[in-house]
Amino acid sequence: MAFLLLGAAPEVRAQRGGRGGGSAAASDEKPDEGIPVTNPLVISKCGTCHAKDAKGNLSRISWERTTPEGWEEAIKRMVRLNGLTISPADARTVVKYLSTHHGLAPSEAKPVMYMPEHRLIDETLIPNDAVRGACTTCHAIGRALSWRRSKDDWKLLQNMHVALYAQAETHFRSAGRGGGAPPGQPPTVTVAPGTPPGPEPGEAALDFLSKSAPLHTPEWAEWRARLRVPRMAGKWLVSATVPGYGKYVGEMMIEPGPAEDEFKTSATLKSVLTGTVLKRTGTGLVYAGYSWRGRSKGTAAKNPKPDDANSDARETLWISPDQQWAEGRWFWGSYQEFGFDVKLVRAATEPTLVSVANYALKAGEVAQLKVYADALPATLDPADLDVGAGVKIKRLVSHTKTEFVAEVEVAKDAVPGKRDIAFGRSTLQGAFAVYDKVDYLKVTPETSLARLGSDVHPKGYQQFEAIGFNNGADGKPHTADDVELGPIDVNWAVEEFMAVYGDDDKAFVGNLSETAFFTPASDGPNPERKFSRNNYGDVWVVATAKKEKDKDGKPLTNRSYLVVTVPTYIKWDQPEVSQ
């Protein structure tokens, strides 16, 4: 993700674009109305290059909307390339204003939250190979879809790419990319002789982005009307998971900070698996009424283990429009490979269900169901609890204000699927699963990346998990109705991914622990390898179930593809809007 998506300053506009690129003047369509800039500091700092018109619009800026990370990168690029001089305090004010008044609506930001959350995922937002070839050869499509622009501004952005990046025009033209096919492969779409060629990748991308990410949308118009000061102060109930560590529950106290959109935090989390307690303190800032960006400090030692859950973290949360709940990720590590997946619910005076220790219950069995909550009454009647169809509460084993344990019986004929738990007006949706058997495993992440390291460059690690699944009502694996059952007890191994003759990556790329934590090797060259090569390579990470078996009586197994690559020798611009 090396490319920056803010359009160039005015002096770059005249640069040549590829076919399908153009300028605002070349458009025959009626131009979009801009969004006026009213903040005096933004006008002062940006207006020297971005001309102001009679309506209060600043060129380019008034025809763009994006996330806090997008605006921060834009400011940094203006400093590097266009001579902007701005203090950190002023830059913070500018980012606040633009992220709120030229930002995204909550519903626009939610599909691309994986970008500020630094999640490693396989993107599903790419519409076709042409757009893939034009955009995602160099950066994630989520980077582009984190912006909203007028059609003319999307054209100017394309021109800017051609002006600044030598390979951009090649990617935008089908002659260089085979209609979006990967390098070295033939075009994915063949054209019969005499058939007019389809749009080039650059044209296809421009058409897709203009329609999918326009400047003006009903969602933005609605949110501008609803936008209000964030009222986050108070007690929030936290449920979280960390790969390799399992579930956590606890609370976070949020107090007002120095400004109406800034806050101080203190959180206490307890591991459901071990009972270990984590304490964190930090600060947060809310952009556009819903985008939380923060930092928190744990109690880790000066040089903690890479996966230490007490490590300092950056926080990214999407706050619900009614400001009653939030979800997102708190992450740490040089490569953001570790983190809490978190959900916050505002505490109330009445009982609130938070989480459940169990991932799944098996049909036909009696088990203990442990539920975490807040403000439970002194007396709890099992008849007031609903734990879902086919699950019966036999008795309450224990009960406090913050949790209860119930002995439950799951019917033999209970329908496999997720169950809700309800008490009073609080419902914990999809709290646990009911299943009759584990049909298959999935190793997560399914494709992953680790990095070699050295005394100078930190390593990039990876944590794996084996998740069990039931086939669901249709009886078929890998379909929409499959039921996730949580982590499964497995044995772990590394196997060779046969890519070349005499492949020996397994012996050199690193080590996998019994808990599926992968530690990459040190950087090379390694004299023990053929040709003294570096320790990079690709392998399979294989999980074999200890108990669950397939229809032939063999242990269930699955694997993940792991690439162990060279260190990050250079770090490009890193958005840090929380500070």
Secondary structure, DSSP 8 states (H G I E B T S, - for coil): -----S---GGGTTS---TT---GGG--S----------HHHHHHHTTTS-B-TTS-BTTGGGEEE-HHHHHHHHHHHHHHH-----HHHHHHHHHHHHHHSS--HHHHGGGTTTTTT---------SHHHHHHHTTTS-HHHHTTEEE-HHHHHHHHHHHHHH-TTHHHHHSHHHHTTT--TTS--SS---TT------HHHHHHHHHHHHSBS--HHHHHHHHH-------EEEEEEEEETTTEEEEEEEEEEE-SSTTEEEEEEEEEETTT--EEEEEEEEEEETTTEEEEEEE----SS--TT-TTS-EEEEEEE-TTSSEEEEEEEESTT--EEEEEEEEE--SS-EEEEES-SEEETT-EEEEEEEEES--SS--GGGEE--TTEEEEEEEEE-SSEEEEEEEE-TT---EEEEEEETTEEEEEEEEEES---EEEEESSEEEEE-B-SSS--B-EE-EEEEEE-TTTT-SSSTT-EEEEE--EEEEEEE---STT--GGGTSEEE-TT-EEEE-B-S--TTSGGG--S-EEEEEEEEEEEEE-TTS-EEEEEEEEEEE----S------TT-
